[in-house]
Amino acid sequence: MEYVLPPPEWLVLCGNPSFAGNTNIDLLNHSLTQASLLAICNANMQRLQLWRQQHEYND
C-alpha cells in the first residue's frame, strides 16, 4: 500500500490570531474561543504528525 503523505509545511502547529475588541467581554469571548480552537487545531496537527511519522518510512 502506498501512502500519500501531507507536505511538512501542512504540519506546522496553529498560531493564535491577535485580539480586536473594545470591552472586557470582547476579551473574554476572544480568549475562550481562541483557546478552544487552538487546542483543537494543535490536537489535530499532533495526530497528523504522528500518522506521518508512522508511515513516512514504510513502503
PDBQT receptor file of N, H, CA, C and O in Angstrom, charges set to zero:
ATOM      1  N   MET A   1       0.848  -1.174   0.000  1.00  0.00    +0.000 N 
ATOM      2  CA  MET A   1       0.000   0.000   0.000  1.00  0.00    +0.000 C 
ATOM      3  C   MET A   1       0.896   1.241   0.000  1.00  0.00    +0.000 C 
ATOM      4  O   MET A   1       1.896   1.294   0.715  1.00  0.00    +0.000 OA
ATOM      5  N   GLU A   2       0.537   2.210  -0.787  1.00  0.00    +0.000 N 
ATOM      6  H   GLU A   2      -0.276   2.168  -1.368  1.00  0.00    +0.000 HD
ATOM      7  CA  GLU A   2       1.305   3.449  -0.854  1.00  0.00    +0.000 C 
ATOM      8  C   GLU A   2       0.506   4.586  -0.225  1.00  0.00    +0.000 C 
ATOM      9  O   GLU A   2      -0.650   4.821  -0.575  1.00  0.00    +0.000 OA
ATOM     10  N   TYR A   3       1.134   5.270   0.690  1.00  0.00    +0.000 N 
ATOM     11  H   TYR A   3       2.074   5.079   0.974  1.00  0.00    +0.000 HD
ATOM     12  CA  TYR A   3       0.503   6.413   1.343  1.00  0.00    +0.000 C 
ATOM     13  C   TYR A   3       0.964   7.701   0.682  1.00  0.00    +0.000 C 
ATOM     14  O   TYR A   3       2.136   7.839   0.333  1.00  0.00    +0.000 OA
ATOM     15  N   VAL A   4       0.063   8.628   0.512  1.00  0.00    +0.000 N 
ATOM     16  H   VAL A   4      -0.890   8.516   0.795  1.00  0.00    +0.000 HD
ATOM     17  CA  VAL A   4       0.415   9.957   0.042  1.00  0.00    +0.000 C 
ATOM     18  C   VAL A   4       0.443  10.845   1.280  1.00  0.00    +0.000 C 
ATOM     19  O   VAL A   4      -0.596  11.165   1.857  1.00  0.00    +0.000 OA
ATOM     20  N   LEU A   5       1.637  11.230   1.672  1.00  0.00    +0.000 N 
ATOM     21  H   LEU A   5       2.481  10.970   1.203  1.00  0.00    +0.000 HD
ATOM     22  CA  LEU A   5       1.824  11.992   2.906  1.00  0.00    +0.000 C 
ATOM     23  C   LEU A   5       1.630  13.484   2.673  1.00  0.00    +0.000 C 
ATOM     24  O   LEU A   5       1.957  13.997   1.603  1.00  0.00    +0.000 OA
ATOM     25  N   PRO A   6       1.101  14.175   3.671  1.00  0.00    +0.000 N 
ATOM     26  CA  PRO A   6       0.989  15.626   3.554  1.00  0.00    +0.000 C 
ATOM     27  C   PRO A   6       2.380  16.249   3.610  1.00  0.00    +0.000 C 
ATOM     28  O   PRO A   6       3.271  15.716   4.271  1.00  0.00    +0.000 OA
ATOM     29  N   PRO A   7       2.569  17.353   2.932  1.00  0.00    +0.000 N 
ATOM     30  CA  PRO A   7       3.875  18.014   2.981  1.00  0.00    +0.000 C 
ATOM     31  C   PRO A   7       4.148  18.560   4.388  1.00  0.00    +0.000 C 
ATOM     32  O   PRO A   7       3.210  18.903   5.107  1.00  0.00    +0.000 OA
ATOM     33  N   PRO A   8       5.415  18.644   4.783  1.00  0.00    +0.000 N 
ATOM     34  CA  PRO A   8       5.756  19.116   6.129  1.00  0.00    +0.000 C 
ATOM     35  C   PRO A   8       5.182  20.487   6.475  1.00  0.00    +0.000 C 
ATOM     36  O   PRO A   8       4.850  20.740   7.633  1.00  0.00    +0.000 OA
ATOM     37  N   GLU A   9       5.062  21.366   5.496  1.00  0.00    +0.000 N 
ATOM     38  H   GLU A   9       5.331  21.160   4.555  1.00  0.00    +0.000 HD
ATOM     39  CA  GLU A   9       4.537  22.711   5.791  1.00  0.00    +0.000 C 
ATOM     40  C   GLU A   9       3.078  22.681   6.232  1.00  0.00    +0.000 C 
ATOM     41  O   GLU A   9       2.593  23.656   6.807  1.00  0.00    +0.000 OA
ATOM     42  N   TRP A  10       2.372  21.588   5.977  1.00  0.00    +0.000 N 
ATOM     43  H   TRP A  10       2.766  20.796   5.511  1.00  0.00    +0.000 HD
ATOM     44  CA  TRP A  10       0.986  21.443   6.452  1.00  0.00    +0.000 C 
ATOM     45  C   TRP A  10       0.941  20.992   7.905  1.00  0.00    +0.000 C 
ATOM     46  O   TRP A  10      -0.127  20.987   8.518  1.00  0.00    +0.000 OA
ATOM     47  N   LEU A  11       2.082  20.616   8.462  1.00  0.00    +0.000 N 
ATOM     48  H   LEU A  11       2.949  20.620   7.965  1.00  0.00    +0.000 HD
ATOM     49  CA  LEU A  11       2.134  20.062   9.805  1.00  0.00    +0.000 C 
ATOM     50  C   LEU A  11       2.568  21.079  10.855  1.00  0.00    +0.000 C 
ATOM     51  O   LEU A  11       2.853  20.710  11.994  1.00  0.00    +0.000 OA
ATOM     52  N   VAL A  12       2.619  22.321  10.491  1.00  0.00    +0.000 N 
ATOM     53  H   VAL A  12       2.388  22.621   9.565  1.00  0.00    +0.000 HD
ATOM     54  CA  VAL A  12       3.002  23.382  11.423  1.00  0.00    +0.000 C 
ATOM     55  C   VAL A  12       1.833  23.639  12.376  1.00  0.00    +0.000 C 
ATOM     56  O   VAL A  12       0.684  23.741  11.946  1.00  0.00    +0.000 OA
ATOM     57  N   LEU A  13       2.136  23.742  13.672  1.00  0.00    +0.000 N 
ATOM     58  H   LEU A  13       3.070  23.659  14.021  1.00  0.00    +0.000 HD
ATOM     59  CA  LEU A  13       1.084  23.996  14.654  1.00  0.00    +0.000 C 
ATOM     60  C   LEU A  13       0.459  25.367  14.420  1.00  0.00    +0.000 C 
ATOM     61  O   LEU A  13       1.108  26.278  13.907  1.00  0.00    +0.000 OA
ATOM     62  N   CYS A  14      -0.786  25.497  14.795  1.00  0.00    +0.000 N 
ATOM     63  H   CYS A  14      -1.313  24.756  15.212  1.00  0.00    +0.000 HD
ATOM     64  CA  CYS A  14      -1.567  26.711  14.553  1.00  0.00    +0.000 C 
ATOM     65  C   CYS A  14      -1.127  27.858  15.453  1.00  0.00    +0.000 C 
ATOM     66  O   CYS A  14      -0.728  27.647  16.599  1.00  0.00    +0.000 OA
ATOM     67  N   GLY A  15      -1.203  29.050  14.928  1.00  0.00    +0.000 N 
ATOM     68  H   GLY A  15      -1.526  29.221  13.997  1.00  0.00    +0.000 HD
ATOM     69  CA  GLY A  15      -0.897  30.244  15.705  1.00  0.00    +0.000 C 
ATOM     70  C   GLY A  15      -2.150  30.790  16.369  1.00  0.00    +0.000 C 
ATOM     71  O   GLY A  15      -3.245  30.261  16.180  1.00  0.00    +0.000 OA
ATOM     72  N   ASN A  16      -1.983  31.839  17.137  1.00  0.00    +0.000 N 
ATOM     73  H   ASN A  16      -1.093  32.269  17.291  1.00  0.00    +0.000 HD
ATOM     74  CA  ASN A  16      -3.100  32.455  17.834  1.00  0.00    +0.000 C 
ATOM     75  C   ASN A  16      -3.339  33.849  17.245  1.00  0.00    +0.000 C 
ATOM     76  O   ASN A  16      -2.488  34.726  17.391  1.00  0.00    +0.000 OA
ATOM     77  N   PRO A  17      -4.483  34.071  16.582  1.00  0.00    +0.000 N 
ATOM     78  CA  PRO A  17      -4.776  35.372  15.980  1.00  0.00    +0.000 C 
ATOM     79  C   PRO A  17      -4.803  36.489  17.026  1.00  0.00    +0.000 C 
ATOM     80  O   PRO A  17      -5.096  36.245  18.197  1.00  0.00    +0.000 OA
ATOM     81  N   SER A  18      -4.503  37.686  16.604  1.00  0.00    +0.000 N 
ATOM     82  H   SER A  18      -4.266  37.884  15.653  1.00  0.00    +0.000 HD
ATOM     83  CA  SER A  18      -4.481  38.819  17.522  1.00  0.00    +0.000 C 
ATOM     84  C   SER A  18      -5.898  39.242  17.904  1.00  0.00    +0.000 C 
ATOM     85  O   SER A  18      -6.862  38.954  17.195  1.00  0.00    +0.000 OA
ATOM     86  N   PHE A  19      -5.999  39.919  19.022  1.00  0.00    +0.000 N 
ATOM     87  H   PHE A  19      -5.216  40.153  19.598  1.00  0.00    +0.000 HD
ATOM     88  CA  PHE A  19      -7.278  40.369  19.569  1.00  0.00    +0.000 C 
ATOM     89  C   PHE A  19      -7.688  41.691  18.931  1.00  0.00    +0.000 C 
ATOM     90  O   PHE A  19      -6.864  42.586  18.742  1.00  0.00    +0.000 OA
ATOM     91  N   ALA A  20      -8.974  41.798  18.603  1.00  0.00    +0.000 N 
ATOM     92  H   ALA A  20      -9.643  41.071  18.757  1.00  0.00    +0.000 HD
ATOM     93  CA  ALA A  20      -9.528  43.061  18.097  1.00  0.00    +0.000 C 
ATOM     94  C   ALA A  20     -10.885  43.274  18.762  1.00  0.00    +0.000 C 
ATOM     95  O   ALA A  20     -11.898  42.756  18.294  1.00  0.00    +0.000 OA
ATOM     96  N   GLY A  21     -10.902  44.026  19.840  1.00  0.00    +0.000 N 
ATOM     97  H   GLY A  21     -10.079  44.447  20.221  1.00  0.00    +0.000 HD
ATOM     98  CA  GLY A  21     -12.142  44.290  20.567  1.00  0.00    +0.000 C 
ATOM     99  C   GLY A  21     -11.981  45.518  21.443  1.00  0.00    +0.000 C 
ATOM    100  O   GLY A  21     -10.915  46.131  21.500  1.00  0.00    +0.000 OA
ATOM    101  N   ASN A  22     -13.067  45.864  22.125  1.00  0.00    +0.000 N 
ATOM    102  H   ASN A  22     -13.933  45.366  22.079  1.00  0.00    +0.000 HD
ATOM    103  CA  ASN A  22     -13.041  47.093  22.917  1.00  0.00    +0.000 C 
ATOM    104  C   ASN A  22     -13.433  46.906  24.372  1.00  0.00    +0.000 C 
ATOM    105  O   ASN A  22     -13.194  47.796  25.189  1.00  0.00    +0.000 OA
ATOM    106  N   THR A  23     -14.026  45.778  24.715  1.00  0.00    +0.000 N 
ATOM    107  H   THR A  23     -14.220  45.055  24.051  1.00  0.00    +0.000 HD
ATOM    108  CA  THR A  23     -14.540  45.618  26.073  1.00  0.00    +0.000 C 
ATOM    109  C   THR A  23     -13.946  44.375  26.724  1.00  0.00    +0.000 C 
ATOM    110  O   THR A  23     -13.333  43.537  26.062  1.00  0.00    +0.000 OA
ATOM    111  N   ASN A  24     -14.141  44.278  28.024  1.00  0.00    +0.000 N 
ATOM    112  H   ASN A  24     -14.639  44.959  28.561  1.00  0.00    +0.000 HD
ATOM    113  CA  ASN A  24     -13.695  43.090  28.746  1.00  0.00    +0.000 C 
ATOM    114  C   ASN A  24     -14.438  41.850  28.273  1.00  0.00    +0.000 C 
ATOM    115  O   ASN A  24     -13.859  40.765  28.215  1.00  0.00    +0.000 OA
ATOM    116  N   ILE A  25     -15.712  41.998  27.936  1.00  0.00    +0.000 N 
ATOM    117  H   ILE A  25     -16.183  42.879  27.983  1.00  0.00    +0.000 HD
ATOM    118  CA  ILE A  25     -16.487  40.872  27.410  1.00  0.00    +0.000 C 
ATOM    119  C   ILE A  25     -15.909  40.410  26.079  1.00  0.00    +0.000 C 
ATOM    120  O   ILE A  25     -15.804  39.210  25.824  1.00  0.00    +0.000 OA
ATOM    121  N   ASP A  26     -15.534  41.370  25.227  1.00  0.00    +0.000 N 
ATOM    122  H   ASP A  26     -15.620  42.344  25.434  1.00  0.00    +0.000 HD
ATOM    123  CA  ASP A  26     -14.885  41.018  23.959  1.00  0.00    +0.000 C 
ATOM    124  C   ASP A  26     -13.615  40.207  24.221  1.00  0.00    +0.000 C 
ATOM    125  O   ASP A  26     -13.355  39.204  23.557  1.00  0.00    +0.000 OA
ATOM    126  N   LEU A  27     -12.846  40.654  25.181  1.00  0.00    +0.000 N 
ATOM    127  H   LEU A  27     -13.058  41.470  25.720  1.00  0.00    +0.000 HD
ATOM    128  CA  LEU A  27     -11.600  39.973  25.516  1.00  0.00    +0.000 C 
ATOM    129  C   LEU A  27     -11.868  38.572  26.061  1.00  0.00    +0.000 C 
ATOM    130  O   LEU A  27     -11.196  37.613  25.681  1.00  0.00    +0.000 OA
ATOM    131  N   LEU A  28     -12.844  38.458  26.943  1.00  0.00    +0.000 N 
ATOM    132  H   LEU A  28     -13.391  39.237  27.251  1.00  0.00    +0.000 HD
ATOM    133  CA  LEU A  28     -13.186  37.155  27.488  1.00  0.00    +0.000 C 
ATOM    134  C   LEU A  28     -13.647  36.201  26.386  1.00  0.00    +0.000 C 
ATOM    135  O   LEU A  28     -13.176  35.067  26.302  1.00  0.00    +0.000 OA
ATOM    136  N   ASN A  29     -14.563  36.662  25.550  1.00  0.00    +0.000 N 
ATOM    137  H   ASN A  29     -14.947  37.583  25.619  1.00  0.00    +0.000 HD
ATOM    138  CA  ASN A  29     -15.059  35.816  24.463  1.00  0.00    +0.000 C 
ATOM    139  C   ASN A  29     -13.948  35.411  23.507  1.00  0.00    +0.000 C 
ATOM    140  O   ASN A  29     -13.871  34.258  23.083  1.00  0.00    +0.000 OA
ATOM    141  N   HIS A  30     -13.095  36.358  23.175  1.00  0.00    +0.000 N 
ATOM    142  H   HIS A  30     -13.158  37.295  23.520  1.00  0.00    +0.000 HD
ATOM    143  CA  HIS A  30     -11.956  36.063  22.287  1.00  0.00    +0.000 C 
ATOM    144  C   HIS A  30     -11.049  35.013  22.928  1.00  0.00    +0.000 C 
ATOM    145  O   HIS A  30     -10.632  34.057  22.275  1.00  0.00    +0.000 OA
ATOM    146  N   SER A  31     -10.758  35.198  24.180  1.00  0.00    +0.000 N 
ATOM    147  H   SER A  31     -11.097  35.975  24.711  1.00  0.00    +0.000 HD
ATOM    148  CA  SER A  31      -9.869  34.281  24.885  1.00  0.00    +0.000 C 
ATOM    149  C   SER A  31     -10.439  32.872  24.937  1.00  0.00    +0.000 C 
ATOM    150  O   SER A  31      -9.734  31.905  24.650  1.00  0.00    +0.000 OA
ATOM    151  N   LEU A  32     -11.688  32.753  25.296  1.00  0.00    +0.000 N 
ATOM    152  H   LEU A  32     -12.261  33.539  25.529  1.00  0.00    +0.000 HD
ATOM    153  CA  LEU A  32     -12.313  31.427  25.392  1.00  0.00    +0.000 C 
ATOM    154  C   LEU A  32     -12.404  30.755  24.031  1.00  0.00    +0.000 C 
ATOM    155  O   LEU A  32     -12.116  29.566  23.901  1.00  0.00    +0.000 OA
ATOM    156  N   THR A  33     -12.800  31.506  23.029  1.00  0.00    +0.000 N 
ATOM    157  H   THR A  33     -13.034  32.472  23.135  1.00  0.00    +0.000 HD
ATOM    158  CA  THR A  33     -12.933  30.947  21.682  1.00  0.00    +0.000 C 
ATOM    159  C   THR A  33     -11.583  30.533  21.125  1.00  0.00    +0.000 C 
ATOM    160  O   THR A  33     -11.436  29.423  20.612  1.00  0.00    +0.000 OA
ATOM    161  N   GLN A  34     -10.605  31.408  21.221  1.00  0.00    +0.000 N 
ATOM    162  H   GLN A  34     -10.725  32.309  21.637  1.00  0.00    +0.000 HD
ATOM    163  CA  GLN A  34      -9.291  31.125  20.655  1.00  0.00    +0.000 C 
ATOM    164  C   GLN A  34      -8.602  29.985  21.375  1.00  0.00    +0.000 C 
ATOM    165  O   GLN A  34      -7.956  29.155  20.736  1.00  0.00    +0.000 OA
ATOM    166  N   ALA A  35      -8.725  29.927  22.690  1.00  0.00    +0.000 N 
ATOM    167  H   ALA A  35      -9.249  30.602  23.210  1.00  0.00    +0.000 HD
ATOM    168  CA  ALA A  35      -8.096  28.838  23.441  1.00  0.00    +0.000 C 
ATOM    169  C   ALA A  35      -8.679  27.501  23.011  1.00  0.00    +0.000 C 
ATOM    170  O   ALA A  35      -7.946  26.526  22.847  1.00  0.00    +0.000 OA
ATOM    171  N   SER A  36      -9.972  27.450  22.830  1.00  0.00    +0.000 N 
ATOM    172  H   SER A  36     -10.568  28.242  22.963  1.00  0.00    +0.000 HD
ATOM    173  CA  SER A  36     -10.630  26.220  22.412  1.00  0.00    +0.000 C 
ATOM    174  C   SER A  36     -10.219  25.828  20.995  1.00  0.00    +0.000 C 
ATOM    175  O   SER A  36      -9.867  24.675  20.749  1.00  0.00    +0.000 OA
ATOM    176  N   LEU A  37     -10.262  26.767  20.075  1.00  0.00    +0.000 N 
ATOM    177  H   LEU A  37     -10.548  27.704  20.275  1.00  0.00    +0.000 HD
ATOM    178  CA  LEU A  37      -9.897  26.481  18.687  1.00  0.00    +0.000 C 
ATOM    179  C   LEU A  37      -8.427  26.106  18.554  1.00  0.00    +0.000 C 
ATOM    180  O   LEU A  37      -8.082  25.221  17.771  1.00  0.00    +0.000 OA
ATOM    181  N   LEU A  38      -7.573  26.759  19.299  1.00  0.00    +0.000 N 
ATOM    182  H   LEU A  38      -7.853  27.478  19.935  1.00  0.00    +0.000 HD
ATOM    183  CA  LEU A  38      -6.151  26.458  19.244  1.00  0.00    +0.000 C 
ATOM    184  C   LEU A  38      -5.867  25.052  19.770  1.00  0.00    +0.000 C 
ATOM    185  O   LEU A  38      -5.051  24.326  19.202  1.00  0.00    +0.000 OA
ATOM    186  N   ALA A  39      -6.535  24.672  20.843  1.00  0.00    +0.000 N 
ATOM    187  H   ALA A  39      -7.199  25.261  21.304  1.00  0.00    +0.000 HD
ATOM    188  CA  ALA A  39      -6.350  23.329  21.394  1.00  0.00    +0.000 C 
ATOM    189  C   ALA A  39      -6.805  22.268  20.395  1.00  0.00    +0.000 C 
ATOM    190  O   ALA A  39      -6.124  21.259  20.214  1.00  0.00    +0.000 OA
ATOM    191  N   ILE A  40      -7.937  22.484  19.750  1.00  0.00    +0.000 N 
ATOM    192  H   ILE A  40      -8.491  23.304  19.897  1.00  0.00    +0.000 HD
ATOM    193  CA  ILE A  40      -8.448  21.540  18.745  1.00  0.00    +0.000 C 
ATOM    194  C   ILE A  40      -7.488  21.448  17.566  1.00  0.00    +0.000 C 
ATOM    195  O   ILE A  40      -7.161  20.353  17.108  1.00  0.00    +0.000 OA
ATOM    196  N   CYS A  41      -7.041  22.592  17.080  1.00  0.00    +0.000 N 
ATOM    197  H   CYS A  41      -7.306  23.482  17.452  1.00  0.00    +0.000 HD
ATOM    198  CA  CYS A  41      -6.133  22.624  15.934  1.00  0.00    +0.000 C 
ATOM    199  C   CYS A  41      -4.825  21.903  16.249  1.00  0.00    +0.000 C 
ATOM    200  O   CYS A  41      -4.352  21.092  15.452  1.00  0.00    +0.000 OA
ATOM    201  N   ASN A  42      -4.249  22.195  17.400  1.00  0.00    +0.000 N 
ATOM    202  H   ASN A  42      -4.633  22.853  18.047  1.00  0.00    +0.000 HD
ATOM    203  CA  ASN A  42      -2.986  21.564  17.749  1.00  0.00    +0.000 C 
ATOM    204  C   ASN A  42      -3.141  20.066  17.983  1.00  0.00    +0.000 C 
ATOM    205  O   ASN A  42      -2.239  19.300  17.645  1.00  0.00    +0.000 OA
ATOM    206  N   ALA A  43      -4.259  19.633  18.550  1.00  0.00    +0.000 N 
ATOM    207  H   ALA A  43      -4.992  20.256  18.824  1.00  0.00    +0.000 HD
ATOM    208  CA  ALA A  43      -4.502  18.196  18.712  1.00  0.00    +0.000 C 
ATOM    209  C   ALA A  43      -4.576  17.524  17.342  1.00  0.00    +0.000 C 
ATOM    210  O   ALA A  43      -4.017  16.444  17.147  1.00  0.00    +0.000 OA
ATOM    211  N   ASN A  44      -5.263  18.160  16.394  1.00  0.00    +0.000 N 
ATOM    212  H   ASN A  44      -5.717  19.037  16.552  1.00  0.00    +0.000 HD
ATOM    213  CA  ASN A  44      -5.341  17.615  15.033  1.00  0.00    +0.000 C 
ATOM    214  C   ASN A  44      -3.965  17.553  14.389  1.00  0.00    +0.000 C 
ATOM    215  O   ASN A  44      -3.627  16.555  13.752  1.00  0.00    +0.000 OA
ATOM    216  N   MET A  45      -3.177  18.591  14.542  1.00  0.00    +0.000 N 
ATOM    217  H   MET A  45      -3.452  19.401  15.059  1.00  0.00    +0.000 HD
ATOM    218  CA  MET A  45      -1.833  18.623  13.948  1.00  0.00    +0.000 C 
ATOM    219  C   MET A  45      -0.944  17.556  14.569  1.00  0.00    +0.000 C 
ATOM    220  O   MET A  45      -0.168  16.909  13.866  1.00  0.00    +0.000 OA
ATOM    221  N   GLN A  46      -1.049  17.367  15.876  1.00  0.00    +0.000 N 
ATOM    222  H   GLN A  46      -1.679  17.892  16.447  1.00  0.00    +0.000 HD
ATOM    223  CA  GLN A  46      -0.221  16.354  16.532  1.00  0.00    +0.000 C 
ATOM    224  C   GLN A  46      -0.597  14.955  16.059  1.00  0.00    +0.000 C 
ATOM    225  O   GLN A  46       0.282  14.116  15.865  1.00  0.00    +0.000 OA
ATOM    226  N   ARG A  47      -1.898  14.687  15.868  1.00  0.00    +0.000 N 
ATOM    227  H   ARG A  47      -2.612  15.369  16.025  1.00  0.00    +0.000 HD
ATOM    228  CA  ARG A  47      -2.316  13.389  15.339  1.00  0.00    +0.000 C 
ATOM    229  C   ARG A  47      -1.797  13.202  13.914  1.00  0.00    +0.000 C 
ATOM    230  O   ARG A  47      -1.360  12.108  13.556  1.00  0.00    +0.000 OA
ATOM    231  N   LEU A  48      -1.840  14.246  13.108  1.00  0.00    +0.000 N 
ATOM    232  H   LEU A  48      -2.195  15.134  13.399  1.00  0.00    +0.000 HD
ATOM    233  CA  LEU A  48      -1.348  14.169  11.737  1.00  0.00    +0.000 C 
ATOM    234  C   LEU A  48       0.164  13.969  11.709  1.00  0.00    +0.000 C 
ATOM    235  O   LEU A  48       0.671  13.200  10.892  1.00  0.00    +0.000 OA
ATOM    236  N   GLN A  49       0.885  14.650  12.589  1.00  0.00    +0.000 N 
ATOM    237  H   GLN A  49       0.473  15.274  13.252  1.00  0.00    +0.000 HD
ATOM    238  CA  GLN A  49       2.328  14.470  12.668  1.00  0.00    +0.000 C 
ATOM    239  C   GLN A  49       2.679  13.038  13.061  1.00  0.00    +0.000 C 
ATOM    240  O   GLN A  49       3.596  12.442  12.496  1.00  0.00    +0.000 OA
ATOM    241  N   LEU A  50       1.951  12.490  14.025  1.00  0.00    +0.000 N 
ATOM    242  H   LEU A  50       1.206  12.974  14.484  1.00  0.00    +0.000 HD
ATOM    243  CA  LEU A  50       2.198  11.112  14.458  1.00  0.00    +0.000 C 
ATOM    244  C   LEU A  50       1.918  10.137  13.321  1.00  0.00    +0.000 C 
ATOM    245  O   LEU A  50       2.708   9.224  13.081  1.00  0.00    +0.000 OA
ATOM    246  N   TRP A  51       0.802  10.322  12.618  1.00  0.00    +0.000 N 
ATOM    247  H   TRP A  51       0.160  11.064  12.812  1.00  0.00    +0.000 HD
ATOM    248  CA  TRP A  51       0.470   9.457  11.486  1.00  0.00    +0.000 C 
ATOM    249  C   TRP A  51       1.578   9.508  10.439  1.00  0.00    +0.000 C 
ATOM    250  O   TRP A  51       1.998   8.479   9.909  1.00  0.00    +0.000 OA
ATOM    251  N   ARG A  52       2.041  10.716  10.151  1.00  0.00    +0.000 N 
ATOM    252  H   ARG A  52       1.700  11.552  10.582  1.00  0.00    +0.000 HD
ATOM    253  CA  ARG A  52       3.104  10.859   9.154  1.00  0.00    +0.000 C 
ATOM    254  C   ARG A  52       4.370  10.132   9.603  1.00  0.00    +0.000 C 
ATOM    255  O   ARG A  52       5.000   9.436   8.808  1.00  0.00    +0.000 OA
ATOM    256  N   GLN A  53       4.741  10.291  10.864  1.00  0.00    +0.000 N 
ATOM    257  H   GLN A  53       4.229  10.857  11.510  1.00  0.00    +0.000 HD
ATOM    258  CA  GLN A  53       5.937   9.627  11.373  1.00  0.00    +0.000 C 
ATOM    259  C   GLN A  53       5.814   8.109  11.277  1.00  0.00    +0.000 C 
ATOM    260  O   GLN A  53       6.794   7.424  10.984  1.00  0.00    +0.000 OA
ATOM    261  N   GLN A  54       4.625   7.585  11.520  1.00  0.00    +0.000 N 
ATOM    262  H   GLN A  54       3.829   8.142  11.758  1.00  0.00    +0.000 HD
ATOM    263  CA  GLN A  54       4.418   6.148  11.473  1.00  0.00    +0.000 C 
ATOM    264  C   GLN A  54       4.498   5.590  10.059  1.00  0.00    +0.000 C 
ATOM    265  O   GLN A  54       4.844   4.424   9.870  1.00  0.00    +0.000 OA
ATOM    266  N   HIS A  55       4.179   6.413   9.068  1.00  0.00    +0.000 N 
ATOM    267  H   HIS A  55       3.898   7.360   9.222  1.00  0.00    +0.000 HD
ATOM    268  CA  HIS A  55       4.111   5.944   7.684  1.00  0.00    +0.000 C 
ATOM    269  C   HIS A  55       5.194   6.516   6.776  1.00  0.00    +0.000 C 
ATOM    270  O   HIS A  55       5.283   6.145   5.606  1.00  0.00    +0.000 OA
ATOM    271  N   GLU A  56       5.997   7.395   7.295  1.00  0.00    +0.000 N 
ATOM    272  H   GLU A  56       5.925   7.697   8.246  1.00  0.00    +0.000 HD
ATOM    273  CA  GLU A  56       6.978   8.097   6.468  1.00  0.00    +0.000 C 
ATOM    274  C   GLU A  56       7.984   7.156   5.809  1.00  0.00    +0.000 C 
ATOM    275  O   GLU A  56       8.329   7.338   4.642  1.00  0.00    +0.000 OA
ATOM    276  N   TYR A  57       8.450   6.170   6.535  1.00  0.00    +0.000 N 
ATOM    277  H   TYR A  57       8.170   6.022   7.484  1.00  0.00    +0.000 HD
ATOM    278  CA  TYR A  57       9.499   5.296   6.002  1.00  0.00    +0.000 C 
ATOM    279  C   TYR A  57       9.002   3.902   5.666  1.00  0.00    +0.000 C 
ATOM    280  O   TYR A  57       9.801   3.017   5.361  1.00  0.00    +0.000 OA
ATOM    281  N   ASN A  58       7.684   3.695   5.718  1.00  0.00    +0.000 N 
ATOM    282  H   ASN A  58       7.035   4.414   5.966  1.00  0.00    +0.000 HD
ATOM    283  CA  ASN A  58       7.104   2.403   5.346  1.00  0.00    +0.000 C 
ATOM    284  C   ASN A  58       6.706   2.431   3.883  1.00  0.00    +0.000 C 
ATOM    285  O   ASN A  58       5.929   3.293   3.472  1.00  0.00    +0.000 OA
ATOM    286  N   ASP A  59       7.207   1.538   3.116  1.00  0.00    +0.000 N 
ATOM    287  H   ASP A  59       7.838   0.838   3.449  1.00  0.00    +0.000 HD
ATOM    288  CA  ASP A  59       6.851   1.464   1.681  1.00  0.00    +0.000 C 
ATOM    289  C   ASP A  59       5.873   0.360   1.444  1.00  0.00    +0.000 C 
ATOM    290  O   ASP A  59       5.455   0.139   0.307  1.00  0.00    +0.000 OA
TER     291      ASP A  59
